[in-house]
Amino acid sequence: MAALVNEAAERGLMLHRSLAELYEGLRDFHVACDNDGRVVGLAGLRVMWANLAEVYALVVGEAARGKGVGKQLVQACAGEAGTLGVQRLFALTYEKAFFEKCDFAVVDRMMLPLKVWSECVRCPKHDACDEIAMIRTLENVPDIAPAVDPDRVDGGYTVPVTIRNGRRNIE
């Protein structure tokens, strides 16, 4: 996994990821292997909010490109997002045409929540980002995100909370 990710990072296509980062996020990843058990592709799914998750670190090795592996990895991420009840997927990418084939559409990056940009400080292109923001809505998944409270100055989300048996419960 690390070899694929960091080879793509060397080409400026994504951020480098240390072994520690990969192990910490291991449960995020869907992995494609060849018949000999070698990793030929991977994609991570990072849940950002109740109705938003990121498809990240998508990479397919040279020998497996053009065989549908990337699309299968994106579909696996979409399937997991649907199972979790996450309605929207986003990706920050240079591969616009590929993600369009996976039913993503270009959006203004400023429409994404600030939390999305938490990794950007590590990027050498931080001050001149040229990635394309793309979103896909999973039509068969209802939007379960808490409503935005227009009265809050920061425009933040509100989550109704009740107290039951001395414990806070999110409704």
N, C-alpha and C positions, 0 to 999 in steps of 0.2 A: 504494500500500500504506500509506504513512505517513498519508495523509489519512483512510483508513478506520479504521485503528487509533486514531489520535489523536482522531477524532471520537467513537468509542466510549469512549475514555478520558475525554473531557470529560463524558460522561454517567455516569461512575463505573463503567463496566462492565469495564474492564481498565486495566492500567498504560499510561502514555504510553511510546512507544518513539521514540528519536531515529533520524534517518537512519543514523547510524553503527551503532546496534544492529541495525537492519533489514538493513543491508549485511553486518554480521558474521554474522548468522544467516540470510542469504538462502537457503542450501541447506536450511534447516529447513522452508521454506514451500511449501505447495501453494497455487496461485493460480487463481481462477476469473475468466474474462474474458467480456465480452459479445461479440456479433458484430462490434463495432467495435474490439475489442481493449482496451477499458477494463477495469481491474480492478474486479470487483464483489464479490469475497470472497476471503478467505485464511484459512489455518490453519497453524500451525507444529507440528512434531513434534520434541520435545527428548528424546533418550535420557538417562535418569537413571542406569540400572543395567542389568545384563544382561537383566533381565526386567521392566523398568519404564520407560515413556516417558510424557511429558506431551503432551497436545493443548493447545496454548496459542495465544493471540492469535487465536482464531476470531472472525471478523467477516464479516458479509454486509451490503452496502450496502442502503439503503432500497428502491431500485427492484428489487432481486433477491430480497428476502425473500419467503418463502412459496412458492418455486419449487423447493425441494429442493437449493439450492446448498449450504447449510450441511451437510446430511446427506452430500452428495457429498464435501465437503471432509473431513469426519470419516472417511468410508469410505476416502478416499485416504490419510489418516494411518494408519488401521488396516492397510491393504494394505502400506504401507511398513514399518510395525512388524513385520508378519508376515514380510516378506521379510528383515528384519534379524534375525529370530528373537526379537523382544521379545514376550513373552506378555501383559503387562498394560499397559493404557493408563489414565491418570488425567487428570482435568480438575478445575480449581478454577473454579467457575462460579456464576452467578445463574440460569442457564437449566436448571433441574432437569428440567422436562418434555421439553425438546428432547433433552437427553442421555439420558434414559430411552428415547426413541424410537430412539436410536442404540445401545441395548443396554448403557448404563452403569447402575450402581446406586450409591446413596448409601452412603458408608462414613464411619466416624469419622475425621476428619482426622488424629487422633493416630496412626493406623495407618500413615500415610505416613512415609517416611524424612525425617530432618531436612533433607537436601539439597534437598528439594522447596521448602522455605521460604526459600531463598537470596535470592529477589527481594523477599520480603515487607518487608524493611527500607526499600525505596523506596516502599512503598505508604502513602498517607495514612490508610488504615484499619488499619494495622499492629497497633495496640493493641486494635482492636475488629473483627476480621475477621468478615465475615458471608458469605463465600463457602462454597459447598457442595462438599465433596470427593466425587468420583464415580470409580468404577473400572469398566473393562470388561476381561474376560479373553477373549483370542482362543483359542477352543477348539481350533483346528487347529494351534496353535503349542506345542511342548513347553517346559516350564520349564527353562531352562539356567542359572539363577542358581546361583552357588556357595552351598553350604550355610552356614547361620549356625553359628558355633562357640560352643556354650553355655559353654565354659570361659573365653572372653574376657570380661573385666569389662565392656568397652564394648558387648558383644553384636554386635560387628562381623562382617563377612563374612571368610571365609578363602578364599584362592585357591591351590590347589596349584601349586608352582613347582618345576621341575627344572632342572638345569644340563646343557646339551648344547653341545659344541663351544665352551665358554667363554662361552656366552650364556644368559641367563635365559629360560626358555620357560614361558608360562602354559599349564597343561593344561586 
